[in-house]
Amino acid sequence: MSGPSTSDPAGGFPPPAPPILEVSNLRCTIGGQQVVEDVTFSVPSTGITAVLGRNGAGKTSTIRGILGLIHRRGEVRLAGERIDGLATHRIVQRGVGYVPEDREVFSKLTVAENLALAERQRSPRRELVEALFPDLVARRDQAAGTLSGGQQQMVSVARALLNDNRILLVDEPTKGLAPKIVTEVADALEEAAKSVPILLVEQNLDVVRRLAGDAIVISGGRVAHAGPARDILADEDLTRRLLGVHAEAETPDALSERSESK
């Protein structure tokens, strides 16, 4: 007689892990103006979840609202614990890493000093960062403000990876970067996602196709669609209607042209 089926609830597959992040009825304002109308979604405890949408749809404001960087209402739960009443630094201390869209490196400090300031634990993951970004090791004594845009983005990602975070919030990490640097940043995020879930705001659809398991589409400050990333991107009508031409995957030539000023 064969053993019990692995699909048997009594002795089969374990129940799915609860979401690492749950956002409910999030509303955000900046200077009294509503920028996030009503956003509800959850992020699985593994893998990369992409946040998609047209420019100005409310993607970055959603990330900033989760972190408490702008005025917000609604509920945000990290591993079941409400964090929407906490100050930003308390949220970070609970294991929420953040890679901002504009990188925000300390321009007059060296690469090594920028990384040292980000360390929150006694044993930071320096070996991982050095393996992922060998160029930063070679430039450890260089002022961050003299780095290229791509190198500054590496510093920003590296700072988040130094700590054992419970989730990473990563905002537009490949924006304006040359194709080679886009690949390096995507490689780093793919490696990081093996140990920490990532909520990724990204306009480069090729990067989304490569990295994301699930996707959330925001339109007009609300969630317009959610589901497997590949299914969303395979639906040409849905992609055109909700993302628009500005969110189409960029060609290497276009990326190269945009990177010349970085």
N, C-alpha and C positions, 0 to 999 in steps of 0.2 A: 504494500500500500504506500502510495506516495505521501510525502509530508504535507503540511498545511500550505495553502496558496499564499504567496507573498503579498497578494492583494487583499487577503483576509484582514479586516480591521482588527480582529482579535490578536493576530500574530504576524501581521504583514508590515507594510510600509509604515515608518514612523509618521506622525502627523507633521504637516509643514510647519516650519519655524515661523513664529509671529513676525510681523513687519518690524524692521528696526526703527522706522520713522513713519508716523501717522500725522497727517495734516488735515484738519477739519474746519471748514468754513472760515478759512483765512482771509482776512480783509486788511489791506495795508494802505496807508496814506503817506504822502510826502508833501509837506507844506500845506496841509489841509486838502490836497487833491487826492482823490481815490485812484490808486494805481493797480491794486489787486482787488477785484470785486468780490469773489467768493470761490476760493480754491480748496478742493478736497481731493486727497490722493494718499497712497501709502507706498513705501519703498521696501522691497524685499530685503531680507537679512543677508543676501549674497548677490554678487554681480553688480552690473552697472545699469542704472535706470536713467534714460535720457529725458531731458525737458526740452521740447521743441516749440516753435512758434515764430511768427513774424517778428520783425524788429518792433519794439514798443508794445509787445503783447502782454508783458508783465512777468517775464521769466526771471530776470535778475531781481526784480522787486520781490518775487516770491522767495528766492533764496535769502535775500536780505531780511525779509520779514521773519523767516524761520529763525534766523540768528538774532533777531531783535535789534537789527541795525536801523530799522525804520519803524514808525508807529504801526502797531498791529492789533488786531482782535481775532478771536478764534482760538482753536486748540492746536497745540503742537506737542506730540508725545515722542519721546526717545526711549525705545525699548519698554514702552508702556508707561513711562513716567512723564508727567506734564512738565514742559520746560518753557511754556509761553509766558510764564510770569517771571522768568529769570533774566538777569542782565546778560549781555553778550558774553562777557568773560566767564561767567558761571556756566553758560552753555558750552563754551569751548573746553572748560575744565572737565566737563562730563564726557568728553570724547568726540566732539564735533569739529572736524578739521575743515578749513575754509581756504579755497584758492580763488581770490577775487578776480574779476574780469580785467581790472587795470593793474594787476600784479602787485603794486604797492610795496616794492622793495625799498629799503633804506639806502638811498642813492650814495650817501657819503660814507657808509660803512662797507667793509669788505664782504665778499661772498661768505667767508667763514664766520664773520660777525653776524651777518643776516641769519645764517643757519643756527648759530649758537643762541640767538635771542628767541628762536622758535621752540627750543627744547623745553619740554614740560616734565620729563621723567628722568630718572637717574641713569637709565641705560637707553639713550636714544638710538634709533636704528640708522646709525651712520654708515654701516657697511652696505645696507640696502641702497641708500642714497648715493654713495660713492660708486656702486656697481651700475646703477641706472644712469648716472650723470657724471661720467669720468671727466667731461670738460670742466665741470665745476671744481673738481679736485685740482686741475691744472691752474684754475683761475682763483683759487681760494683767497689769495692776497690782493685781488683786484677789486677796486671800488665798484659796487653793484651798479652805480649810475653810469659807468662807462661800458657796460655790457650791451650787446645787441638786444633787441626786443625778444628774440627767441631765447637767448641766454637768461634774461631776466625772468621769463616765464618758467624756465627750468628751476630757477631759485625759488620761485613762488610755489611750484609743485613740490620741490624737495622739502621745503619747510613743513608742509602738511604731512609728508611721509615720514618725517623724523619720529613722530609719536604714534603710539598704539591707539589710534582713534577708532571709535565705534562706527563712524560714518564720515565720508568726505563729501563736502559740497563744493563742486568745481564749476566755475562760471567761465564759459567761453575760453578754454585753455589754448585753442589753436587759432584764435582770431588774428588775422594779419601775418601769420607765420609762413615761412618758406616751406615747400613740401617736405624737405629732409627733416626740418625741425618738427613739423606736424607729425611725421612718423615717429620721431623719438619721443615726443610727448605722449602719443597714443600708446607706444610701447610701455612707457612708464605707468600709465593709467591701467593698462591691461595687467601688468605685473602687480600693481597695488591692489587691484580688484580681487586677486586671489586670496587676500587676507582681510579686506575691509570693503563693505558695500559703498558704492559711489552714486551720488545724485549729480548728474552731469548736464549742464546747460551747454548745448553745442549746435552750431549752425552748419558745420561741415557734415553733410549727410553720409559721405564715405566713411568718416570716423564713426558716426552713429551706427552704420551698418556693421562695421567691424566689431565695435565694442559692446553695444547695448543689447540687453535681453528684453527689457520693457521700455516703453516710452509714454510720456504724458505730453499732450499737445495743449498749450495754453493759447487762448484767443480772447481778446478783449477783457483780460483779467480773470478769466474763468477757464476751467478745464473743459476743453471741447471734445477731447477723445483720449482714451487710454487703452493700452493693450500691448501685445508683442511688437517690438520695434520693427521687425522685418515685415510684419503684416501691414503696418501703417505705411511704411515706405514703399511697399509693393503696390499699394492702392494709389494709382496715378491721380485719380480725381480727388481723393482725400488729401493727398500731399499738395496738389496745386491749390485746392480750396483753402486749406488751413495754414499752409506754410508760405505759399506765394513764391514768386520767381527769385526773391532775394535770399531764400533759404535753400535754393538748389545746391547740390554738391558742386564745389568749385573745381575748376580744372587746375592742373599744376601751373599752367602759364598765368592764369589769373592770380593764383597765390603768389607766384614769383613777383609779379608786377606790384602787388600790394605790399610785399615785404621789402621792396627796395628802399622805402622811407623809414623802415624800422631800424 
